Amino acid sequence: MIWEAIPAVVAIAGAAWTYGSAGDVRRANFRAWVFAHLQRAKPVTVRFFTKAAMLGIGILAGLIVWASAREIFEFRTSLEPLTRRDVFQFLLNTFNVVSYTLLSFTCLLMLIKPDRKKIPLVLTEGQDITVTLKGEPDIAAFTEAMRQGISVTVGVRNGELHIEAQNLKGFSFTKS
């Protein structure tokens, strides 16, 4: 029994000895290597533990629903005289069935929902976004500019929205 654990203890002690006897540069390299691997695994690990927690909560809520429904069934089929305690337990079990069924259903929906990709912010401080519009409009004066392409630069500087357009004559932009 204890003999089975000795190789694992020796391996951990050897790893600790090797780490302790390494120089500062090697320890820093090892820490950087471990940190890089942990950073790559962090999103997957967080998602796994979140899904596992939702599964556990859903199973626990389902067990409570099962036990409460069984109590309600036993109350309905009982031939004994009713007491206040029995009526109170019936109402409590009815509330448990409704609320924990909703909780279990919510956990199920959270387990099967698709993961949405994070959308980066469109406008940030000091970063410009250039949009080029091309097309065939009906307005004759606007047609030539559309064929050549209109470049619109939208940016945020010092908390204000700035819009600039190139190749547009006779049009102005205002911020709102």
Backbone hydrogen bonds, N-H to C=O, Kabsch-Sander energy under -0.5 kcal/mol:
donor,donor_aa,acceptor,acceptor_aa,energy
4,E,1,M,-0.9
5,A,2,I,-0.9
6,I,2,I,-0.6
9,V,5,A,-2.1
10,V,6,I,-2.5
11,A,7,P,-2.2
12,I,8,A,-2.2
13,A,9,V,-2.5
14,G,10,V,-2.5
15,A,11,A,-2.2
16,A,12,I,-2.4
17,W,13,A,-2.4
18,T,14,G,-2.5
19,Y,15,A,-2.4
20,G,16,A,-2.6
21,S,17,W,-2.2
22,A,18,T,-0.8
22,A,19,Y,-0.6
27,R,23,G,-2.3
28,A,24,D,-2.4
29,N,25,V,-2.5
30,F,26,R,-2.5
31,R,27,R,-2.7
32,A,28,A,-2.4
33,W,29,N,-2.4
34,V,30,F,-2.7
35,F,31,R,-2.8
36,A,32,A,-2.4
37,H,33,W,-1.9
38,L,34,V,-2.4
39,Q,35,F,-2.4
40,R,36,A,-1.8
41,A,37,H,-1.7
42,K,38,L,-1.2
45,T,41,A,-2.7
46,V,42,K,-2.8
47,R,43,P,-2.2
48,F,44,V,-2.5
49,F,45,T,-2.8
50,T,46,V,-2.2
51,K,47,R,-2.5
52,A,48,F,-2.6
53,A,49,F,-2.3
54,M,50,T,-2.4
55,L,51,K,-2.4
56,G,52,A,-2.6
57,I,53,A,-2.8
58,G,54,M,-2.5
59,I,55,L,-2.5
60,L,56,G,-2.5
61,A,57,I,-2.7
62,G,58,G,-2.3
63,L,59,I,-2.3
64,I,60,L,-2.0
65,V,61,A,-2.3
66,W,62,G,-2.5
67,A,63,L,-2.5
68,S,64,I,-2.5
69,A,65,V,-2.7
70,R,66,W,-2.2
71,E,67,A,-2.0
72,I,68,S,-2.3
73,F,69,A,-2.5
74,E,70,R,-2.5
75,F,71,E,-2.2
76,R,72,I,-2.4
77,T,73,F,-1.8
78,S,74,E,-0.7
78,S,75,F,-0.6
87,V,83,T,-2.0
88,F,84,R,-2.7
89,Q,85,R,-2.6
90,F,86,D,-2.1
91,L,87,V,-2.4
92,L,88,F,-2.6
93,N,89,Q,-2.7
94,T,90,F,-2.2
95,F,91,L,-2.3
96,N,92,L,-2.4
97,V,93,N,-2.5
98,V,94,T,-2.1
99,S,95,F,-2.8
100,Y,96,N,-2.5
101,T,97,V,-1.4
102,L,98,V,-1.8
103,L,99,S,-2.1
104,S,100,Y,-2.4
105,F,101,T,-2.5
106,T,102,L,-2.4
107,C,103,L,-2.4
108,L,104,S,-2.1
109,L,105,F,-2.4
110,M,106,T,-2.2
111,L,107,C,-1.6
112,I,108,L,-1.8
113,K,109,L,-1.2
124,T,122,V,-0.5
126,G,156,V,-2.2
127,Q,124,T,-1.7
129,I,154,V,-2.5
131,V,129,I,-0.5
131,V,152,V,-3.4
133,L,131,V,-0.5
133,L,150,I,-2.5
135,G,146,M,-0.5
143,T,139,I,-1.1
144,E,140,A,-0.8
146,M,142,F,-2.0
147,R,143,T,-2.1
148,Q,144,E,-1.9
149,G,145,A,-1.6
150,I,133,L,-2.0
151,S,149,G,-0.5
151,S,166,Q,-1.1
152,V,131,V,-3.4
152,V,150,I,-0.6
153,T,151,S,-0.5
153,T,164,E,-4.0
154,V,129,I,-3.0
154,V,152,V,-0.6
155,G,162,H,-2.9
156,V,124,T,-0.5
156,V,127,Q,-0.7
157,R,155,G,-0.5
157,R,160,E,-2.5
160,E,157,R,-1.8
162,H,155,G,-3.7
164,E,153,T,-2.7
166,Q,151,S,-2.8
